[in-house]
Amino acid sequence: MFQGTILVDGKGHLIGRLASVIAKELLNGQEVVVLRCEEIEISGTRHRNRKNFQSYLQKRTNTNPKWGPFHHRAPRMILTKSVRGMLPRKTKRGEEAMARFKAFEGVPPAYAKTKRMVVPAALRVTHLRPSAKYTNIGKLAGEMGWKYGSLIRKMEEQRKVESAADYEKRKALAKLKVQAIASVDLSAENQVLAPAGY
């Protein structure tokens, strides 16, 4: 699916399956941007995922903890680290692949009016039973120390209001265009344009 840049809407995807598809595309030379990382999900109960994350937070270098490993709480960094683990990051090829990847919480203004896609191979609804437990990464990150969840939610609500207004405006313009075409006889012009494929 080689394109200029692929925009993926993270909502409703399972983190491991999404990361594996992204890693494959990055190694193939594709640029990938993931939006709304706070809406990505992970299978398993909230209690189990909390325990796993708390266990991860205790991993450190005994000599000097400042040397790492570094424990990221932000959802975009959790996804970034998952993708990084699936790439040969210590080689030039893996380093270049990682440079082609971007992740964001929410939808930044630069991508607000661009069409986003989903990855069917990573959607929760296609891979987990309806009764299966799952955890939202944004909520888990908030419990583990991520401080910007409420701000992202507020900005997303504002973006959705603006997006709805923009959609209504475009719909009204399309309606006016249809009315304008219907009110004028363009048969002569259409005959000239038809051979050119218009």
C-alpha positions, 0 to 999 in steps of 0.5 A: 500500500505504498503512498506518500504518507499513511495516516492511521487513526489509532482508535479501536486498534490493538497495540501489538497488532498495529505495531507489527503492521506499522513496522513492516510498512516502515521497513518497506520505505513507507512513511506512517503517522498514527493519530489519536494514540490515546484511543489505542487498546490492549487486550486483558483486564485493567488490573492485569495491565496495571500490574504489568505496567507497574512491573515495567516501571521497576526495571532499571539500571542498578548502577545508575538509573539515569542510564535507562531504561526510560519509562514513558507514560505518554500513549504515543511513546508507548506505541513508539516503543512497541514499534521500535521493538519490532525494528532492527533499530541498531542498524542503519536500515532500522534507524531510517525506518524509525525516522519515517514514523510519527505518533500523536495524541489527538489530531494536530491541526496539520492533519485535521482535514486529511483523510485517515485510515484504519488497519483491519488486521489490527482492529479489536472488533475483528480479533477479540471476542465481544466478551473479552476484556480490554484496556484503553491505553490513554486511561492506563497511561493516566493512572500511571502518571500521564498528565495530559489526558483531560487536555487532549479530550478537551482539544478533541471535543473542540476539533470535532465541533469545528469538523462538523461545522466544516462538513456542513459548509462543504455540504451546502457548497456541493448542494449549491453547485448541483443547483447551479449546474441544473439551472444552466444548459451546458449541453454544447460545452459538455459535447466539447469536453466529453472527448477529453474525458471530462 
